[in-house]
Amino acid sequence: MISNDGDERVDVRVTIDDPADSATVYDIVTLPPDDLVAFRDVFAAGNEYDATVRANGMTKSTTHLNSDTNSLWIDVERHDLRLSVSER
């Protein structure tokens, strides 16, 4: 999930590294103010991924161990960028 809690449009660059496959993919998602976008089936259950997010001049990274019951949440605010794990 990617959430833009700011009052301006934001470009969010998400880079995902899969160390098990030595693969790296990225995408740039443009979100209008106060918008939310969700993606499904991006990660395989039981695999660990390195995620790096850039938005509004900020960069954050995390390691995400995916399961059938959680998801990576990216929250963009005007002066803050947060990455967390959300349980379903």
Biopython code that builds the backbone (N, CA, C, O; Angstrom):
import numpy as np
from Bio.PDB.StructureBuilder import StructureBuilder

atoms = [
    (1, "MET", "N", (0.837, -1.173, 0.000)),
    (1, "MET", "CA", (0.000, 0.000, 0.000)),
    (1, "MET", "C", (0.883, 1.237, 0.000)),
    (1, "MET", "O", (1.900, 1.294, 0.691)),
    (2, "ILE", "N", (0.482, 2.216, -0.779)),
    (2, "ILE", "CA", (1.162, 3.503, -0.777)),
    (2, "ILE", "C", (0.107, 4.576, -0.521)),
    (2, "ILE", "O", (-0.911, 4.647, -1.210)),
    (3, "SER", "N", (0.372, 5.400, 0.475)),
    (3, "SER", "CA", (-0.566, 6.443, 0.870)),
    (3, "SER", "C", (0.115, 7.800, 0.765)),
    (3, "SER", "O", (1.228, 7.980, 1.258)),
    (4, "ASN", "N", (-0.556, 8.761, 0.121)),
    (4, "ASN", "CA", (-0.085, 10.137, 0.073)),
    (4, "ASN", "C", (-0.982, 10.955, 0.991)),
    (4, "ASN", "O", (-2.119, 11.274, 0.644)),
    (5, "ASP", "N", (-0.458, 11.290, 2.164)),
    (5, "ASP", "CA", (-1.230, 12.070, 3.137)),
    (5, "ASP", "C", (-0.951, 13.563, 3.019)),
    (5, "ASP", "O", (-1.413, 14.355, 3.842)),
    (6, "GLY", "N", (-0.190, 13.945, 1.988)),
    (6, "GLY", "CA", (0.133, 15.353, 1.803)),
    (6, "GLY", "C", (-0.931, 16.087, 1.011)),
    (6, "GLY", "O", (-1.938, 15.512, 0.600)),
    (7, "ASP", "N", (-0.679, 17.388, 0.806)),
    (7, "ASP", "CA", (-1.645, 18.206, 0.077)),
    (7, "ASP", "C", (-1.188, 18.510, -1.345)),
    (7, "ASP", "O", (-1.776, 19.355, -2.020)),
    (8, "GLU", "N", (-0.131, 17.816, -1.806)),
    (8, "GLU", "CA", (0.361, 17.974, -3.173)),
    (8, "GLU", "C", (0.594, 16.604, -3.800)),
    (8, "GLU", "O", (0.788, 15.612, -3.097)),
    (9, "ARG", "N", (0.573, 16.564, -5.120)),
    (9, "ARG", "CA", (0.892, 15.340, -5.856)),
    (9, "ARG", "C", (2.336, 14.938, -5.545)),
    (9, "ARG", "O", (3.202, 15.796, -5.370)),
    (10, "VAL", "N", (2.583, 13.641, -5.480)),
    (10, "VAL", "CA", (3.930, 13.169, -5.158)),
    (10, "VAL", "C", (4.293, 11.985, -6.051)),
    (10, "VAL", "O", (3.462, 11.122, -6.332)),
    (11, "ASP", "N", (5.558, 11.965, -6.491)),
    (11, "ASP", "CA", (6.112, 10.820, -7.214)),
    (11, "ASP", "C", (6.843, 9.946, -6.212)),
    (11, "ASP", "O", (7.732, 10.418, -5.503)),
    (12, "VAL", "N", (6.473, 8.675, -6.149)),
    (12, "VAL", "CA", (7.062, 7.736, -5.207)),
    (12, "VAL", "C", (7.814, 6.677, -6.005)),
    (12, "VAL", "O", (7.213, 5.946, -6.792)),
    (13, "ARG", "N", (9.127, 6.595, -5.803)),
    (13, "ARG", "CA", (9.932, 5.567, -6.470)),
    (13, "ARG", "C", (10.156, 4.442, -5.463)),
    (13, "ARG", "O", (10.700, 4.654, -4.379)),
    (14, "VAL", "N", (9.726, 3.247, -5.845)),
    (14, "VAL", "CA", (9.854, 2.069, -4.999)),
    (14, "VAL", "C", (10.799, 1.087, -5.690)),
    (14, "VAL", "O", (10.561, 0.680, -6.827)),
    (15, "THR", "N", (11.874, 0.712, -4.992)),
    (15, "THR", "CA", (12.831, -0.268, -5.500)),
    (15, "THR", "C", (12.782, -1.494, -4.596)),
    (15, "THR", "O", (12.905, -1.385, -3.376)),
    (16, "ILE", "N", (12.603, -2.654, -5.205)),
    (16, "ILE", "CA", (12.532, -3.911, -4.462)),
    (16, "ILE", "C", (13.688, -4.806, -4.904)),
    (16, "ILE", "O", (13.841, -5.100, -6.090)),
    (17, "ASP", "N", (14.500, -5.236, -3.935)),
    (17, "ASP", "CA", (15.584, -6.177, -4.189)),
    (17, "ASP", "C", (15.188, -7.523, -3.610)),
    (17, "ASP", "O", (14.746, -7.616, -2.465)),
    (18, "ASP", "N", (15.350, -8.563, -4.414)),
    (18, "ASP", "CA", (15.091, -9.935, -3.982)),
    (18, "ASP", "C", (16.427, -10.655, -3.925)),
    (18, "ASP", "O", (16.883, -11.177, -4.942)),
    (19, "PRO", "N", (17.072, -10.699, -2.751)),
    (19, "PRO", "CA", (18.389, -11.313, -2.639)),
    (19, "PRO", "C", (18.412, -12.797, -3.045)),
    (19, "PRO", "O", (19.436, -13.291, -3.518)),
    (20, "ALA", "N", (17.301, -13.495, -2.864)),
    (20, "ALA", "CA", (17.257, -14.920, -3.208)),
    (20, "ALA", "C", (17.403, -15.133, -4.713)),
    (20, "ALA", "O", (17.996, -16.122, -5.142)),
    (21, "ASP", "N", (16.865, -14.212, -5.521)),
    (21, "ASP", "CA", (16.934, -14.330, -6.979)),
    (21, "ASP", "C", (17.940, -13.377, -7.611)),
    (21, "ASP", "O", (18.100, -13.361, -8.831)),
    (22, "SER", "N", (18.624, -12.576, -6.781)),
    (22, "SER", "CA", (19.532, -11.537, -7.281)),
    (22, "SER", "C", (18.825, -10.634, -8.285)),
    (22, "SER", "O", (19.405, -10.252, -9.302)),
    (23, "ALA", "N", (17.574, -10.295, -7.995)),
    (23, "ALA", "CA", (16.769, -9.476, -8.900)),
    (23, "ALA", "C", (16.416, -8.149, -8.227)),
    (23, "ALA", "O", (16.202, -8.085, -7.016)),
    (24, "THR", "N", (16.360, -7.097, -9.039)),
    (24, "THR", "CA", (15.947, -5.786, -8.571)),
    (24, "THR", "C", (14.919, -5.227, -9.548)),
    (24, "THR", "O", (15.126, -5.254, -10.761)),
    (25, "VAL", "N", (13.818, -4.725, -9.015)),
    (25, "VAL", "CA", (12.800, -4.073, -9.839)),
    (25, "VAL", "C", (12.428, -2.748, -9.182)),
    (25, "VAL", "O", (12.552, -2.585, -7.968)),
    (26, "TYR", "N", (11.971, -1.806, -10.004)),
    (26, "TYR", "CA", (11.494, -0.553, -9.435)),
    (26, "TYR", "C", (10.349, -0.020, -10.273)),
    (26, "TYR", "O", (10.149, -0.407, -11.425)),
    (27, "ASP", "N", (9.610, 0.880, -9.655)),
    (27, "ASP", "CA", (8.511, 1.550, -10.343)),
    (27, "ASP", "C", (8.366, 2.935, -9.728)),
    (27, "ASP", "O", (8.722, 3.160, -8.571)),
    (28, "ILE", "N", (7.841, 3.846, -10.518)),
    (28, "ILE", "CA", (7.526, 5.179, -10.019)),
    (28, "ILE", "C", (6.012, 5.339, -10.100)),
    (28, "ILE", "O", (5.410, 5.198, -11.165)),
    (29, "VAL", "N", (5.420, 5.634, -8.965)),
    (29, "VAL", "CA", (3.976, 5.786, -8.863)),
    (29, "VAL", "C", (3.694, 7.240, -8.509)),
    (29, "VAL", "O", (4.252, 7.770, -7.548)),
    (30, "THR", "N", (2.829, 7.881, -9.282)),
    (30, "THR", "CA", (2.429, 9.253, -8.996)),
    (30, "THR", "C", (1.070, 9.228, -8.312)),
    (30, "THR", "O", (0.098, 8.689, -8.841)),
    (31, "LEU", "N", (1.027, 9.825, -7.122)),
    (31, "LEU", "CA", (-0.210, 9.843, -6.338)),
    (31, "LEU", "C", (-0.714, 11.264, -6.146)),
    (31, "LEU", "O", (0.055, 12.146, -5.764)),
    (32, "PRO", "N", (-1.998, 11.498, -6.407)),
    (32, "PRO", "CA", (-2.599, 12.800, -6.088)),
    (32, "PRO", "C", (-2.671, 12.984, -4.571)),
    (32, "PRO", "O", (-2.479, 12.025, -3.823)),
    (33, "PRO", "N", (-2.946, 14.202, -4.112)),
    (33, "PRO", "CA", (-3.095, 14.436, -2.670)),
    (33, "PRO", "C", (-4.190, 13.558, -2.070)),
    (33, "PRO", "O", (-5.210, 13.288, -2.704)),
    (34, "ASP", "N", (-3.957, 13.122, -0.846)),
    (34, "ASP", "CA", (-4.929, 12.319, -0.090)),
    (34, "ASP", "C", (-5.409, 11.098, -0.860)),
    (34, "ASP", "O", (-6.600, 10.789, -0.862)),
    (35, "ASP", "N", (-4.479, 10.403, -1.515)),
    (35, "ASP", "CA", (-4.842, 9.220, -2.293)),
    (35, "ASP", "C", (-4.115, 7.994, -1.747)),
    (35, "ASP", "O", (-3.135, 8.102, -1.010)),
    (36, "LEU", "N", (-4.619, 6.840, -2.128)),
    (36, "LEU", "CA", (-4.089, 5.563, -1.670)),
    (36, "LEU", "C", (-4.118, 4.592, -2.838)),
    (36, "LEU", "O", (-5.090, 4.546, -3.591)),
    (37, "VAL", "N", (-3.051, 3.816, -2.988)),
    (37, "VAL", "CA", (-3.017, 2.798, -4.029)),
    (37, "VAL", "C", (-2.529, 1.491, -3.402)),
    (37, "VAL", "O", (-1.649, 1.493, -2.541)),
    (38, "ALA", "N", (-3.106, 0.392, -3.841)),
    (38, "ALA", "CA", (-2.741, -0.913, -3.299)),
    (38, "ALA", "C", (-2.303, -1.836, -4.427)),
    (38, "ALA", "O", (-2.825, -1.777, -5.540)),
    (39, "PHE", "N", (-1.345, -2.678, -4.119)),
    (39, "PHE", "CA", (-0.856, -3.683, -5.055)),
    (39, "PHE", "C", (-0.981, -5.047, -4.402)),
    (39, "PHE", "O", (-0.774, -5.182, -3.197)),
    (40, "ARG", "N", (-1.318, -6.052, -5.187)),
    (40, "ARG", "CA", (-1.444, -7.420, -4.664)),
    (40, "ARG", "C", (-0.460, -8.329, -5.389)),
    (40, "ARG", "O", (-0.092, -8.087, -6.539)),
    (41, "ASP", "N", (-0.047, -9.372, -4.694)),
    (41, "ASP", "CA", (0.804, -10.422, -5.262)),
    (41, "ASP", "C", (2.134, -9.894, -5.781)),
    (41, "ASP", "O", (2.657, -10.397, -6.775)),
    (42, "VAL", "N", (2.680, -8.891, -5.119)),
    (42, "VAL", "CA", (3.996, -8.377, -5.482)),
    (42, "VAL", "C", (5.086, -9.235, -4.865)),
    (42, "VAL", "O", (6.103, -9.505, -5.504)),
    (43, "PHE", "N", (4.880, -9.666, -3.623)),
    (43, "PHE", "CA", (5.860, -10.457, -2.895)),
    (43, "PHE", "C", (5.387, -11.897, -2.745)),
    (43, "PHE", "O", (4.190, -12.157, -2.625)),
    (44, "ALA", "N", (6.334, -12.828, -2.753)),
    (44, "ALA", "CA", (6.017, -14.236, -2.485)),
    (44, "ALA", "C", (6.066, -14.476, -0.973)),
    (44, "ALA", "O", (6.962, -13.983, -0.288)),
    (45, "ALA", "N", (5.105, -15.231, -0.466)),
    (45, "ALA", "CA", (5.046, -15.536, 0.966)),
    (45, "ALA", "C", (6.301, -16.296, 1.386)),
    (45, "ALA", "O", (6.754, -17.214, 0.701)),
    (46, "GLY", "N", (6.850, -15.888, 2.532)),
    (46, "GLY", "CA", (8.024, -16.551, 3.086)),
    (46, "GLY", "C", (9.346, -15.998, 2.585)),
    (46, "GLY", "O", (10.401, -16.390, 3.084)),
    (47, "ASN", "N", (9.317, -15.101, 1.615)),
    (47, "ASN", "CA", (10.555, -14.518, 1.099)),
    (47, "ASN", "C", (10.840, -13.191, 1.776)),
    (47, "ASN", "O", (9.933, -12.495, 2.232)),
    (48, "GLU", "N", (12.132, -12.852, 1.831)),
    (48, "GLU", "CA", (12.563, -11.597, 2.416)),
    (48, "GLU", "C", (13.013, -10.652, 1.300)),
    (48, "GLU", "O", (13.720, -11.062, 0.380)),
    (49, "TYR", "N", (12.601, -9.397, 1.388)),
    (49, "TYR", "CA", (12.897, -8.409, 0.358)),
    (49, "TYR", "C", (13.475, -7.151, 0.991)),
    (49, "TYR", "O", (13.131, -6.800, 2.120)),
    (50, "ASP", "N", (14.352, -6.476, 0.259)),
    (50, "ASP", "CA", (14.853, -5.169, 0.660)),
    (50, "ASP", "C", (14.086, -4.128, -0.151)),
    (50, "ASP", "O", (14.089, -4.167, -1.382)),
    (51, "ALA", "N", (13.438, -3.210, 0.536)),
    (51, "ALA", "CA", (12.644, -2.180, -0.132)),
    (51, "ALA", "C", (13.249, -0.811, 0.162)),
    (51, "ALA", "O", (13.564, -0.492, 1.308)),
    (52, "THR", "N", (13.408, -0.009, -0.888)),
    (52, "THR", "CA", (13.873, 1.371, -0.759)),
    (52, "THR", "C", (12.853, 2.274, -1.428)),
    (52, "THR", "O", (12.428, 2.025, -2.557)),
    (53, "VAL", "N", (12.465, 3.322, -0.722)),
    (53, "VAL", "CA", (11.443, 4.237, -1.211)),
    (53, "VAL", "C", (12.004, 5.652, -1.210)),
    (53, "VAL", "O", (12.645, 6.081, -0.250)),
    (54, "ARG", "N", (11.748, 6.379, -2.317)),
    (54, "ARG", "CA", (12.139, 7.786, -2.414)),
    (54, "ARG", "C", (10.904, 8.624, -2.733)),
    (54, "ARG", "O", (10.133, 8.301, -3.637)),
    (55, "ALA", "N", (10.735, 9.697, -1.980)),
    (55, "ALA", "CA", (9.622, 10.628, -2.229)),
    (55, "ALA", "C", (9.917, 11.940, -1.525)),
    (55, "ALA", "O", (10.465, 11.944, -0.423)),
    (56, "ASN", "N", (9.558, 13.053, -2.152)),
    (56, "ASN", "CA", (9.745, 14.388, -1.561)),
    (56, "ASN", "C", (11.168, 14.630, -1.064)),
    (56, "ASN", "O", (11.364, 15.288, -0.042)),
    (57, "GLY", "N", (12.158, 14.104, -1.780)),
    (57, "GLY", "CA", (13.552, 14.306, -1.404)),
    (57, "GLY", "C", (14.022, 13.448, -0.250)),
    (57, "GLY", "O", (15.149, 13.615, 0.215)),
    (58, "MET", "N", (13.196, 12.536, 0.224)),
    (58, "MET", "CA", (13.546, 11.649, 1.337)),
    (58, "MET", "C", (13.707, 10.226, 0.822)),
    (58, "MET", "O", (13.089, 9.839, -0.170)),
    (59, "THR", "N", (14.547, 9.450, 1.509)),
    (59, "THR", "CA", (14.743, 8.036, 1.181)),
    (59, "THR", "C", (14.677, 7.227, 2.459)),
    (59, "THR", "O", (15.278, 7.589, 3.470)),
    (60, "LYS", "N", (13.937, 6.122, 2.406)),
    (60, "LYS", "CA", (13.871, 5.181, 3.531)),
    (60, "LYS", "C", (14.019, 3.772, 2.977)),
    (60, "LYS", "O", (13.604, 3.484, 1.855)),
    (61, "SER", "N", (14.616, 2.900, 3.782)),
    (61, "SER", "CA", (14.785, 1.496, 3.391)),
    (61, "SER", "C", (14.385, 0.596, 4.536)),
    (61, "SER", "O", (14.455, 0.975, 5.705)),
    (62, "THR", "N", (13.964, -0.605, 4.177)),
    (62, "THR", "CA", (13.620, -1.609, 5.175)),
    (62, "THR", "C", (13.780, -2.991, 4.565)),
    (62, "THR", "O", (13.794, -3.146, 3.344)),
    (63, "THR", "N", (13.898, -3.978, 5.416)),
    (63, "THR", "CA", (13.858, -5.378, 4.988)),
    (63, "THR", "C", (12.501, -5.918, 5.386)),
    (63, "THR", "O", (12.071, -5.768, 6.530)),
    (64, "HIS", "N", (11.827, -6.548, 4.432)),
    (64, "HIS", "CA", (10.453, -7.005, 4.642)),
    (64, "HIS", "C", (10.386, -8.517, 4.463)),
    (64, "HIS", "O", (10.647, -9.030, 3.374)),
    (65, "LEU", "N", (10.034, -9.234, 5.537)),
    (65, "LEU", "CA", (9.786, -10.674, 5.461)),
    (65, "LEU", "C", (8.296, -10.857, 5.203)),
    (65, "LEU", "O", (7.473, -10.647, 6.094)),
    (66, "ASN", "N", (7.962, -11.244, 3.997)),
    (66, "ASN", "CA", (6.556, -11.327, 3.599)),
    (66, "ASN", "C", (5.900, -12.614, 4.078)),
    (66, "ASN", "O", (6.537, -13.663, 4.172)),
    (67, "SER", "N", (4.611, -12.506, 4.379)),
    (67, "SER", "CA", (3.796, -13.673, 4.718)),
    (67, "SER", "C", (2.422, -13.494, 4.095)),
    (67, "SER", "O", (2.140, -12.465, 3.480)),
    (68, "ASP", "N", (1.569, -14.497, 4.254)),
    (68, "ASP", "CA", (0.212, -14.411, 3.716)),
    (68, "ASP", "C", (-0.652, -13.415, 4.487)),
    (68, "ASP", "O", (-1.736, -13.051, 4.033)),
    (69, "THR", "N", (-0.173, -12.974, 5.654)),
    (69, "THR", "CA", (-1.006, -12.132, 6.510)),
    (69, "THR", "C", (-0.457, -10.721, 6.714)),
    (69, "THR", "O", (-0.990, -9.980, 7.541)),
    (70, "ASN", "N", (0.591, -10.326, 5.988)),
    (70, "ASN", "CA", (1.087, -8.967, 6.178)),
    (70, "ASN", "C", (1.357, -8.294, 4.845)),
    (70, "ASN", "O", (1.369, -8.939, 3.797)),
    (71, "SER", "N", (1.572, -6.996, 4.901)),
    (71, "SER", "CA", (1.912, -6.240, 3.697)),
    (71, "SER", "C", (2.794, -5.067, 4.087)),
    (71, "SER", "O", (2.800, -4.632, 5.238)),
    (72, "LEU", "N", (3.531, -4.566, 3.123)),
    (72, "LEU", "CA", (4.380, -3.405, 3.329)),
    (72, "LEU", "C", (3.543, -2.149, 3.089)),
    (72, "LEU", "O", (2.879, -2.025, 2.060)),
    (73, "TRP", "N", (3.579, -1.222, 4.044)),
    (73, "TRP", "CA", (2.816, 0.017, 3.960)),
    (73, "TRP", "C", (3.797, 1.172, 3.812)),
    (73, "TRP", "O", (4.734, 1.302, 4.599)),
    (74, "ILE", "N", (3.578, 2.014, 2.795)),
    (74, "ILE", "CA", (4.401, 3.195, 2.543)),
    (74, "ILE", "C", (3.500, 4.406, 2.742)),
    (74, "ILE", "O", (2.483, 4.557, 2.066)),
    (75, "ASP", "N", (3.888, 5.263, 3.675)),
    (75, "ASP", "CA", (3.085, 6.441, 4.013)),
    (75, "ASP", "C", (3.919, 7.689, 3.751)),
    (75, "ASP", "O", (4.945, 7.910, 4.393)),
    (76, "VAL", "N", (3.461, 8.508, 2.789)),
    (76, "VAL", "CA", (4.182, 9.725, 2.414)),
    (76, "VAL", "C", (3.420, 10.928, 2.959)),
    (76, "VAL", "O", (2.228, 11.100, 2.702)),
    (77, "GLU", "N", (4.132, 11.752, 3.716)),
    (77, "GLU", "CA", (3.595, 13.015, 4.183)),
    (77, "GLU", "C", (4.528, 14.122, 3.698)),
    (77, "GLU", "O", (5.607, 13.840, 3.177)),
    (78, "ARG", "N", (4.127, 15.347, 3.863)),
    (78, "ARG", "CA", (4.918, 16.459, 3.326)),
    (78, "ARG", "C", (6.366, 16.444, 3.817)),
    (78, "ARG", "O", (7.285, 16.649, 3.024)),
    (79, "HIS", "N", (6.582, 16.206, 5.109)),
    (79, "HIS", "CA", (7.926, 16.229, 5.672)),
    (79, "HIS", "C", (8.308, 14.905, 6.325)),
    (79, "HIS", "O", (9.195, 14.864, 7.178)),
    (80, "ASP", "N", (7.643, 13.826, 5.929)),
    (80, "ASP", "CA", (7.931, 12.536, 6.560)),
    (80, "ASP", "C", (7.649, 11.411, 5.557)),
    (80, "ASP", "O", (6.784, 11.529, 4.689)),
    (81, "LEU", "N", (8.387, 10.344, 5.703)),
    (81, "LEU", "CA", (8.225, 9.134, 4.894)),
    (81, "LEU", "C", (8.366, 7.962, 5.846)),
    (81, "LEU", "O", (9.383, 7.816, 6.524)),
    (82, "ARG", "N", (7.327, 7.122, 5.893)),
    (82, "ARG", "CA", (7.344, 5.999, 6.838)),
    (82, "ARG", "C", (7.112, 4.685, 6.094)),
    (82, "ARG", "O", (6.289, 4.609, 5.182)),
    (83, "LEU", "N", (7.849, 3.656, 6.500)),
    (83, "LEU", "CA", (7.655, 2.295, 6.009)),
    (83, "LEU", "C", (7.300, 1.437, 7.204)),
    (83, "LEU", "O", (7.965, 1.501, 8.238)),
    (84, "SER", "N", (6.260, 0.637, 7.071)),
    (84, "SER", "CA", (5.850, -0.238, 8.158)),
    (84, "SER", "C", (5.212, -1.502, 7.600)),
    (84, "SER", "O", (4.919, -1.600, 6.408)),
    (85, "VAL", "N", (5.011, -2.446, 8.474)),
    (85, "VAL", "CA", (4.352, -3.694, 8.113)),
    (85, "VAL", "C", (2.945, -3.670, 8.679)),
    (85, "VAL", "O", (2.743, -3.378, 9.858)),
    (86, "SER", "N", (1.983, -3.975, 7.840)),
    (86, "SER", "CA", (0.582, -3.988, 8.234)),
    (86, "SER", "C", (0.078, -5.415, 8.223)),
    (86, "SER", "O", (0.258, -6.136, 7.242)),
    (87, "GLU", "N", (-0.548, -5.820, 9.301)),
    (87, "GLU", "CA", (-1.157, -7.158, 9.381)),
    (87, "GLU", "C", (-2.557, -7.093, 8.815)),
    (87, "GLU", "O", (-3.300, -6.144, 9.063)),
    (88, "ARG", "N", (-2.912, -8.124, 8.042)),
    (88, "ARG", "CA", (-4.267, -8.175, 7.454)),
    (88, "ARG", "C", (-5.207, -8.936, 8.329)),
    (88, "ARG", "O", (-6.383, -9.080, 7.995)),
]
sb = StructureBuilder()
sb.init_structure("model")
sb.init_model(0)
sb.init_chain("A")
sb.init_seg("    ")
for serial, (resi, resn, name, xyz) in enumerate(atoms, 1):
    if name == "N":
        sb.init_residue(resn, " ", resi, " ")
    sb.init_atom(name, np.array(xyz, "f"), 0.0, 1.0, " ", f" {name:<3s}", serial, name[0])
structure = sb.get_structure()
